[in-house]
Amino acid sequence: MNSLILFGTFAFLLAINIPIAVSLGLSAMVALALSGLPPEMIPINVFAASSKFALMAIPFFIIAGNVMERSGISERLVLLAQRMVGHYRNGVAMVCVIVSCFFAAISGSGPATVAALGIILIPAMIKAGYRLSFATALMAAGGAIGVIIPPSVTFIVFGSISGASIGKLFMAGIFPGILMGTALILVTIFLTRKDEGIKPMPKATGAERLAAFKDAFWGLMMPVIILGGIYAGVFTPTEAAAVSAVYGLAVGLFVYRRLGWEDLFGLFIRSASQTGVVMYVIICASLFAWVVTVDGIAMDIGDWLTEVTQGNLYLFLLITNIILLAAGCVMDAVSAIYIFTPILLPVALKLGYDITAFGLVMCVNLAIGLVTPPVGVNLFTACSISKLSIKDLFGDVFPILIALLLVLALVTYFPAVSMAIPNLLGAR
């Protein structure tokens, strides 16, 4: 009965266009009140959800991403990529994907990657002969890599819920992120193979490439410091986030000098606002997930999945992908992780699937959700730049989604793909 109240209230609130985070929180409170549980469980749960040490990494990574965006690192990365591969056919599209991978390792956020790079790269792709709708769709898909290439806010949230090692999740995200980037480049080459209007950029000289590398060097060092420090055991992911924020401020203020002391107040206000949005979603989603767990809903659904799949791991993974892809169409990644981790993870562990590999399955699914209509956040962000509507992108997004789904299949059914680097480095 409580499950009907919980999910029925949630569905009703969504139907009347209440924001997802608010819908999660309100439906959980209604179900909790009708279940007879003491109301003081709400503040207790809210405090428990928001006071986890791992979540401290979120505001620091957000600050670091905003600092590097404000410091002009995006323009420097774009210029370096253009100097290196811009002279190839589809070179500008390659630049879009490659720089998305680099910027993802700084911002840790899909929408932030699209917002920072789309202003530069969408016009550049139009100038090179690509259709506006394709350029917008590719930029949105490139931003999806932002939640897979470490550091990733999504990994931090999954780790804080599941108890999985965040450092190990970061390592496991590298190869799938590269595969997603490669898939986007290959699908671009295939789709534009007969398009004669695409124009490569002039080939850069060795001196121009070296100058672009020197100019982008300090930005390129940021992911090296973050990931190198974590993997070498110098600091934890949370400490790495703080280091990245301080490093970003130092580069912005004293190296690139695009950031002034007078800019810091506005930058911190923007970062605090973005952090507040993320934490509000976490609090509401965690309350919903707590009700799902304490009322036995998660266990009931898990038992049902076990019965339906009859212990078949591959069938369970197929159902998991369908559920998460559908969830990604209507809700953000953080909310989906909080809701579905308590339901799906115990079954996966019971069937012998590695917790880190399962985290990658969930996060890749939800990364694809960022570019899946009708609530693909990356699509909205890219469309706000190109001034197109999401329906204008359907024809271009579909083949891109097919390419990303192939990567998802690899990550899902061949966990060695995501576990290659953690196993190689002996991560715990």
N, C-alpha and C positions, 0 to 999 in steps of 0.2 A: 504493500500500500504506500509506504513512504517513498519507494522508488517512483511510483506513478506521480505522486505529489511533487517530488523533486524535479524530475525530468519534464513533467507536464507544465509546471510553473515556468521552468526555464524556456521551454518551447514557446509558451504563450508570450513571455516577455520579449523574446526575440522577434516573434511575429508582429508585435506592435512597435518594433523598431527601437527597443531599449538597447543601449550599448552592451556588448557581450560581458564585460567585466561586471557591470551593474546587475545584469541578469543572473550571472553566476552567484553573486553575493546575496541578492534578494531571494532567489529560489532556495538557496541553502538555509537562509534564516527562516523562511516559511516552513520548510520541511523540519527544521530543528525545533521550531515552536510547536508544531503539531505532533511531534514525536514524544513530547513530554520531557525532553532533556533540559537541564537547567540552562537558562539564558546566559549565565556567566561563562559558559563554554565558548561563547563568541569572542570576547576579548582575550581569553586565554589562548584560543587557537590563532587569533590574529597576531598576538605577540610572538607565539612560537614560530609562526610562518615567516615573520619579518626579521627575526633576531638571529638568524643563522649566519655564522661567520663567513661561509662561502659566498653569501649574497652581497657582502661588502665589496666584492670585486666589481659588481655591476656599476655603481656610480663612478668608480675610478676609470673603468674602460670607457664609459660614456664621456667623461671629461677628456680622456686621451684622444678619442675619436674626434670630438669637437675642436680640440686644440689643433690637431694635425690638419683638419679640414680648414680651419681659420688661418692656419699658417701657410697655406698654399701648397701643401704636400700633394694634393690631388693633381694640380697642374704639372708639377714636376714629374710625378709618376707617369702621367699621360705622355709628356714630352719624351721621357726616356723610352717608353714602349714604342712610340712613333719612330724614334731614331733607330730602334733595333729591328722592328718588323713591319713598319708602315709601308715599305716599298714593295711588299708582296701583294699579289692579288688577294683581296679580302684582308689586307693588312690592318685596315682601320677597325674592322670587326674583331680581329685578333687582339688589337690594342684594348678594345672594350672589355674583352674577357680577361686578358692578362692583368690589366690594371684593377679589375674587379677583385681578382684573387689577391693582389698585393694590398689593396685598400681594405679588403675583408680582414686581413691579418692585423689591421690597425684598429678598425672600428668595431668589429665583432657583431655588426648589425646589418641586416639586409636592406631595410629602408634607408639607413644612413649612407650605405654604399651607393645606392641609386641616386639619392639626393645630392651627394657630393660630386659624383662623376657624371651624372646624366646631363647636367647643365653644359658640360664641356663636350662629352662624347656623342650625344644625340645630334647636335648641329654638325659635328665633324663627320659623322656617318652620312648625314644628308648631303654634305658637300662632296663626299666621295662617291655619291651615286646611289646610295641605299634608299629604299622607300621609308618614309617617316614611320609608318606603322611597324615595319620590321625593326628599325633602329630602336624604337620604343620597347618592343617586346624583348629584343636581345638585351637591352640595358636592364630591364626588369629581371630577366633570368640570370644575368650576370650578378646582380645584387643578391640573388638567392644563395650564392656561394658564401656570402657573408656570415651565414649561420652555421657553416660547416668548416671552413678554414679557421683554425684557432687564431686568437682567442674568440670564443663564442659565448654570448650570454645564454643561449639555449642550452649549451653543454653545462654551464654553471648551474642553471636551474635543475636540469635533470640530475646532476650529481648531488645537489643539495637534497633532492627528494629521495633518490634511490640509494644513496650511500656509495655510489660508484666513484672511483678516483677521477677528479676533474683533470688532473695532469694526464692521466692515461686516455681520457676522452679527447683531450686536445691532440695528443699524438695520433689517435685513431682517426681524427678528422682530416688529417693532411692529405692522405692518398685519395679518399673519396672526393674531397674538394677539387683536387687536380683532375680526377676523372670527370667531374661535372664540367669543369672548364674545357677539357678536351672534347667532350660531347657537344658542347655549344659551338666550338670552332668547327667540328666536323659537320654538324647539321647546317651551319652557315655556308660552308663550302658546297654542300650538296644542293641547298636551296637556291644558291646564286650561280650555279655552274653555267647557266645559259644567259645570264644577265650581262650584256655587253656594256652597260652604262656605268659599271663600277670602275673607279679610277684609283690606281695605287698612288701613294705619295712619292715624291722624289727620294731617291736613295741617299741616306745621310753619309757623310764622310766619317772616317775614323775619328777625326778631331771633334766633330759634332757629337758623336756617340760618347766620347770620353767626357766632354763638357756636360752633357745631359746626365751622365752617371754621377759625376762629381756634384752636380746640383741636387740630385735626388738622394745622395748617399745617406744623409742623416735621417731621412724618412725611411729608407730601406733598412736602416739599422734597428728601427723600432721593433718589428716582429722578431728580428734576430735576438735582441736583448730579452724580450718577453719570453719567447719560446726556449731560447738557449738557457736562460736562467732557470726556468721550470725544469727542463729535462736534465740539466746538470745538478739539480738539487740545491741550487743557491737560494731560491725562494719558492714559496708556495704560489699557486695561481692567484690568490687574493693579494699577496705581497707583490706579485708581478704586476697586477693591475695598478697598484699604487706607484710602483716604479715607472710604469709606462706613462702615468699622468704627469709625474715630475719631469721625466725625460722630455715629454711633449712640450711642457711649459718652457723648459730650458731651450729647446730647439726653436720654438716659436718666438721667444723673447730675445735670445742672444745670437742665434745662428741665422735663421731666415729673416728675422726682424720684421715679420708681417703682423706680429702680435705686440701690442703695446700694453703697458700697465693699466691704462684706462679701459682696455677691452676686457679685462679679467672679470669685472663685476658682471657684465652682461653674459659672458661665457659661462660663469658659474651658475647664474640664474637659469640659463637655458639648460644646462646639464642637470640642475636640480629638478627642473620641471620634467625633463625626460625620465629621470630616475623615479620621480613621483608617479608617473604614469605606469612604468614597469612594476613598481612595488604595489601599486593599487591593484593591478591585474593579478599579481602574485598572491596578495592577501585574499581577494575574492575567490580566486581559483582554488586556493588551499582550503578555504572554508567549505567550498563545494566538495572538494576531494575528501575532506574529513568526514562530511556527512555520508558520502558514498561508502567510505570505509567502515565507519562506526555502525551504520545501519545494516551492514552485511551485504550491501549491494555489490561491492567489488568482488566479494567471495562468491556470491551467487552467479555473477556474470562469468567469473573465472571458471567455476565448476561447469557452467553451461558450455563454455568454449572447450574445456577439456573433454566433455562428453561428445560434442559435435565433431571435434577433430579426432577423437579416439586415440589421443596420444601421438598423432601424426604431426611432427614439427613443421613440415613444409606446408601443410594445409593451414596450420595455425598462423604461420608467417604470412600466407596469402590473405587470410582474413584480417590479420593485423594491418597489412598494407591498405586493404580496402577501407577499413575503419578510419585509419589515420588520414588517408587521402581525402575521404569524405569530410572528416573533421576540419582538415586544412582549408576546405572550400568555404567554411563559414566562421572559423574562429582563428585567433592568433596562436602562435606556437607555444607561448608560455601557458596559456589557459589549457590548451590541448595536452601538454605534458603533465600538468597537475591533475587533470581529470583521468587520463588514460594510463598513466604509469602505475597507479595502485591496482588497476584492473588487469593490465596486460603483462607487466613485468613478472609477477609471481608465477604465471603460467609458463612464460618463457624460461624462467629459471628451473621450474619443475621439469621441463622438457630438455634441459641440458644446454640451453643457449647462453652464451657468455653475456654478462651484464653490460660490459662496455660495447660489445658488438650490437646488442639490442638498443643501447642508447643511440648508436649511429643510425640504426634502422628508423627509429622514431624521428630523429632530427632531420634525416634526409627526406623522409616523408613530409615533414612540416616545412622544410625548405621549399619543396615543390609547391606546397600550399601557398607560399608567398606570391606565386605567379599563376595561381589557379582561380579563375572567376568563381563566384561573384565577389569574394572578399579577399582577393589577393592584394596584400598591402603594397607589395612592390609595384604591382600594376597601377594602383592608384597614384603612387609617388611618381612613377615614370610618366603617366598620363598628365599629371599636373605640370610637368615640364614641357611635354610635346603638344599639350592642349587637345589631345584626342580623347575619345571616350573608350571605355574598356571594350565595348562591342566592336569598335574599329580594329581591335587587335586580335580577335578570335582566330582569323585565318592564319596569322603569323605565330600566335602562341601555341597552336595545336602541335605542329611538328617539333617545336622546341620541347614541349612537354613529353612527347614520345621519346626524345633523346634522353631526357632526365629520368624518365621511368625505366629505361634500359640500365642506367647507372644504379637506380634503386634496386633493380632485380639482382644486379651483381653484388651490391652491398648486402642485400638480404640473404641470398642463398649461398653466397660464398663469403662468410665472415672473415676469412683469411685476408680479404681485400682491405678491410678496415683495421684488422689486427696485425698487419704485416710490420708496421713501424713499432708499435708497442712490444711485440714479440721479439723483434730484432734488438731493441734496446733493453729488453728485460724489464719493462716497466711494471710497477705494482699498483 
